[in-house]
C-alpha cells in the first residue's frame, strides 16, 4: 500500500531530528535551561524597568510643584458653575475683564471607589462641597497667590478614597481624610 502520502510520511521520518539532539541543518538546538535563563533575565529586566517607571510616576509629583492651567475666556460661563456663587464672583469678574484668569483642577475617584466629598482651598477662596465620583470633573478656582508670583499652594480638604487630582502632571491620594497641601506653579501671561 504505497501511495504518495505514505512516501511523504516515510520521507519526513527519515529527515526528522535524530535522538542525539542535533538538527538536520547542522545548528544545535537551545536547551530548555538556556531558554528558561533568557526568559528569567527578560522578566527581571522588565520588572526593574516597570518598578522604576512606577516610582517615578508616583513619587515625583509629591516633591515638585504641579502646574495650574488657566481656563480659556470662552469657557468662563461654564466654569462659573463650579465656583462658590458669592466667594468666586470677584475672581470670575476679574477673569471676564482680562485682569487675572481663573485656573482649574480636574478631580475624580479611582474606578471602583465610593463617592467622597471634598473642598478645594486656593488662597482665601474655599470651593463649595464637591462630590467625587469616577467621572472626571473640572473645577474652577482662583489662583492661590497673586498671579504675578507664579506659585502658591492649594489644599484639598475632606474625605475620599482613591482621589485623583489632575494638574500638570497629577497627584493621587490613596486615602484623603483631612487636608493635603499641593504646591503649584503657573506662568503669568496676558489672560486674554
VENWORA-V300533 format. One record per residue. N is the residue number from 1. RES is the residue in three letters. PSI is psi in whole degrees, -180 to 180 (* if undefined). BURIAL is b if it has 24 or more other C-alpha atoms within 12 Angstrom, else e. Layout:
n:N res:RES psi:PSI burial:BURIAL
n:N res:RES psi:PSI burial:BURIAL
This chain:
n:1 res:UNK psi:78 burial:e
n:2 res:UNK psi:108 burial:e
n:3 res:UNK psi:180 burial:e
n:4 res:UNK psi:-36 burial:e
n:5 res:UNK psi:-39 burial:e
n:6 res:UNK psi:-40 burial:e
n:7 res:UNK psi:-41 burial:e
n:8 res:UNK psi:-40 burial:e
n:9 res:UNK psi:-42 burial:e
n:10 res:UNK psi:-32 burial:e
n:11 res:UNK psi:-38 burial:e
n:12 res:UNK psi:-35 burial:e
n:13 res:UNK psi:-34 burial:e
n:14 res:UNK psi:-28 burial:e
n:15 res:UNK psi:5 burial:e
n:16 res:UNK psi:167 burial:e
n:17 res:UNK psi:128 burial:e
n:18 res:UNK psi:165 burial:e
n:19 res:UNK psi:-12 burial:e
n:20 res:UNK psi:-13 burial:e
n:21 res:UNK psi:-3 burial:e
n:22 res:UNK psi:151 burial:e
n:23 res:UNK psi:158 burial:e
n:24 res:UNK psi:-20 burial:e
n:25 res:UNK psi:2 burial:e
n:26 res:UNK psi:-13 burial:e
n:27 res:UNK psi:150 burial:e
n:28 res:UNK psi:133 burial:e
n:29 res:UNK psi:153 burial:e
n:30 res:UNK psi:139 burial:e
n:31 res:UNK psi:158 burial:e
n:32 res:UNK psi:-29 burial:e
n:33 res:UNK psi:-40 burial:e
n:34 res:UNK psi:-41 burial:e
n:35 res:UNK psi:-43 burial:e
n:36 res:UNK psi:-41 burial:e
n:37 res:UNK psi:-43 burial:e
n:38 res:UNK psi:-40 burial:e
n:39 res:UNK psi:-40 burial:e
n:40 res:UNK psi:-42 burial:e
n:41 res:UNK psi:-44 burial:e
n:42 res:UNK psi:-41 burial:e
n:43 res:UNK psi:-44 burial:e
n:44 res:UNK psi:-42 burial:e
n:45 res:UNK psi:-42 burial:e
n:46 res:UNK psi:-39 burial:e
n:47 res:UNK psi:-44 burial:e
n:48 res:UNK psi:-44 burial:e
n:49 res:UNK psi:-42 burial:e
n:50 res:UNK psi:-44 burial:e
n:51 res:UNK psi:-40 burial:e
n:52 res:UNK psi:-42 burial:e
n:53 res:UNK psi:-43 burial:e
n:54 res:UNK psi:-42 burial:e
n:55 res:UNK psi:-39 burial:e
n:56 res:UNK psi:-45 burial:e
n:57 res:UNK psi:-37 burial:e
n:58 res:UNK psi:-44 burial:e
n:59 res:UNK psi:-26 burial:e
n:60 res:UNK psi:-45 burial:e
n:61 res:UNK psi:-25 burial:b
n:62 res:UNK psi:-40 burial:e
n:63 res:UNK psi:-21 burial:e
n:64 res:UNK psi:154 burial:e
n:65 res:UNK psi:149 burial:b
n:66 res:UNK psi:152 burial:b
n:67 res:UNK psi:131 burial:b
n:68 res:UNK psi:139 burial:b
n:69 res:UNK psi:150 burial:b
n:70 res:UNK psi:150 burial:b
n:71 res:UNK psi:133 burial:b
n:72 res:UNK psi:146 burial:e
n:73 res:UNK psi:-38 burial:b
n:74 res:UNK psi:-17 burial:e
n:75 res:UNK psi:8 burial:e
n:76 res:UNK psi:-38 burial:b
n:77 res:UNK psi:-43 burial:e
n:78 res:UNK psi:-39 burial:e
n:79 res:UNK psi:-33 burial:b
n:80 res:UNK psi:-26 burial:b
n:81 res:UNK psi:-26 burial:e
n:82 res:UNK psi:-7 burial:b
n:83 res:UNK psi:152 burial:b
n:84 res:UNK psi:128 burial:b
n:85 res:UNK psi:-34 burial:e
n:86 res:UNK psi:-55 burial:e
n:87 res:UNK psi:-29 burial:e
n:88 res:UNK psi:-6 burial:b
n:89 res:UNK psi:-46 burial:b
n:90 res:UNK psi:-43 burial:e
n:91 res:UNK psi:-40 burial:b
n:92 res:UNK psi:-43 burial:b
n:93 res:UNK psi:-43 burial:e
n:94 res:UNK psi:-37 burial:e
n:95 res:UNK psi:-40 burial:b
n:96 res:UNK psi:-29 burial:b
n:97 res:UNK psi:7 burial:e
n:98 res:UNK psi:30 burial:e
n:99 res:UNK psi:-55 burial:e
n:100 res:UNK psi:127 burial:b
n:101 res:UNK psi:166 burial:b
n:102 res:UNK psi:150 burial:b
n:103 res:UNK psi:172 burial:b
n:104 res:UNK psi:156 burial:b
n:105 res:UNK psi:136 burial:b
n:106 res:UNK psi:133 burial:b
n:107 res:UNK psi:151 burial:b
n:108 res:UNK psi:158 burial:b
n:109 res:UNK psi:151 burial:b
n:110 res:UNK psi:151 burial:b
n:111 res:UNK psi:135 burial:e
n:112 res:UNK psi:-8 burial:e
n:113 res:UNK psi:152 burial:e
n:114 res:UNK psi:150 burial:e
n:115 res:UNK psi:145 burial:e
n:116 res:UNK psi:177 burial:b
n:117 res:UNK psi:133 burial:b
n:118 res:UNK psi:171 burial:b
n:119 res:UNK psi:153 burial:b
n:120 res:UNK psi:126 burial:b
n:121 res:UNK psi:128 burial:b
n:122 res:UNK psi:101 burial:b
n:123 res:UNK psi:-128 burial:b
n:124 res:UNK psi:-6 burial:e
n:125 res:UNK psi:137 burial:b
n:126 res:UNK psi:122 burial:b
n:127 res:UNK psi:162 burial:b
n:128 res:UNK psi:169 burial:b
n:129 res:UNK psi:136 burial:e
n:130 res:UNK psi:125 burial:b
n:131 res:UNK psi:126 burial:b
n:132 res:UNK psi:124 burial:b
n:133 res:UNK psi:-176 burial:b
n:134 res:UNK psi:-16 burial:e
n:135 res:UNK psi:126 burial:e
n:136 res:UNK psi:141 burial:e
n:137 res:UNK psi:130 burial:e
n:138 res:UNK psi:127 burial:b
n:139 res:UNK psi:128 burial:b
n:140 res:UNK psi:141 burial:b
n:141 res:UNK psi:148 burial:b
n:142 res:UNK psi:159 burial:b
n:143 res:UNK psi:143 burial:b
n:144 res:UNK psi:-9 burial:b
n:145 res:UNK psi:168 burial:b
n:146 res:UNK psi:132 burial:e
n:147 res:UNK psi:-39 burial:b
n:148 res:UNK psi:-20 burial:e
n:149 res:UNK psi:-31 burial:e
n:150 res:UNK psi:9 burial:e
n:151 res:UNK psi:154 burial:b
n:152 res:UNK psi:-165 burial:b
n:153 res:UNK psi:131 burial:b
n:154 res:UNK psi:153 burial:b
n:155 res:UNK psi:147 burial:b
n:156 res:UNK psi:125 burial:b
n:157 res:UNK psi:140 burial:b
n:158 res:UNK psi:-154 burial:b
n:159 res:UNK psi:123 burial:b
n:160 res:UNK psi:146 burial:b
n:161 res:UNK psi:140 burial:b
n:162 res:UNK psi:38 burial:b
n:163 res:UNK psi:128 burial:b
n:164 res:UNK psi:128 burial:b
n:165 res:UNK psi:113 burial:b
n:166 res:UNK psi:117 burial:b
n:167 res:UNK psi:-132 burial:b
n:168 res:UNK psi:104 burial:b
n:169 res:UNK psi:-93 burial:b
n:170 res:UNK psi:176 burial:b
n:171 res:UNK psi:136 burial:b
n:172 res:UNK psi:141 burial:b
n:173 res:UNK psi:116 burial:b
n:174 res:UNK psi:-41 burial:e
n:175 res:UNK psi:124 burial:e
n:176 res:UNK psi:122 burial:b
n:177 res:UNK psi:82 burial:e
n:178 res:UNK psi:-129 burial:e
n:179 res:UNK psi:134 burial:e
n:180 res:UNK psi:129 burial:b
n:181 res:UNK psi:143 burial:b
n:182 res:UNK psi:118 burial:b
n:183 res:UNK psi:133 burial:b
n:184 res:UNK psi:154 burial:b
n:185 res:UNK psi:163 burial:b
n:186 res:UNK psi:163 burial:b
n:187 res:UNK psi:108 burial:e
n:188 res:UNK psi:132 burial:b
n:189 res:UNK psi:171 burial:e
n:190 res:UNK psi:121 burial:e
n:191 res:UNK psi:-17 burial:b
n:192 res:UNK psi:* burial:e
